[in-house]
Amino acid sequence: PMFYITFDKDEEGTYKDKRTDFYTQLVRKGFFFTPFHHAYISYRHTQADLDLALAAINESLAFLKDRYH
C-alpha cells in the first residue's frame, strides 16, 4: 500500500507551512516521509511499526491543530 499526506491549498499559503511543520514533527519523532511523494508500507513492517507510525502521524496532526487553530 502507498499513501500520501497533503494539505488543502489556501489563499494565504499556510498549507506550505503546515506541510513543513507536519513533516518536521515526523522527522523529530524518528519517521521520514517525504512531503512530495508517496510513502510505502511493506511486508517487513510489523504491526508495532505501523502503530508507532500512526501515533507519530496523530501527534504531528495534533501539533498542527494546536498551532493553526
N, C-alpha and C positions, 0 to 999 in steps of 0.2 A: 504493500500500500504506500501511496505517496500523499502527502498533504502539504498545504501551503497556507501560511497565516499572513494575512494582509489587512490593511485598514482602508476604509472608505475614504476617497478623496473629499476634501472640503475646500471651500473658497479661501480660507485662511491659511491653508497649507500645513495645519497641525498634524495631519496624518503622517507626514515625514518625521516629525518629532516623536510621535507615538511609536512609529516603526523603529526608530533608532533606540528609544528608551526600552521598548519591549525586548528587542534582540540583545541589547546591552545587559538587561536584567538576566536573560537566559544564560549569557556567557558567564556572568558573575556566579550563577548557580551551577556552572560546570557543563552547560549544554551549548553546542554551536549549531544553530540552524541558520542557514544563510537567508537574509531577508529578500533575496532576489531569485530564489529557486526553490523547488520542492524539497521537502525532507522525506526520508525513506524509513520505513520500518522493515526490518528483515527477520528472517527465521532465527537468527542468532540473538535477537533481543529477547530477554526474559520478561516475564510479567513484572518482576521487580524493576527492571529497566524502564518499562513503559509507565509504571506507577510513578517513578521518580521524575520522568519527563513530564508527565501530566501535572504533577504537583508543581514543578518549576514553571510550566505554562500558566497554571492557575494563579500562582503567586505573582508572576510578571504581569498578568492582566489586572490583578488587584492593585498592583503598583500604579498602572495606568489609570485605573478608576479613581484612585486617591489623588493622583497628580492632575488629571484633566477634568474632573467633575466637581 
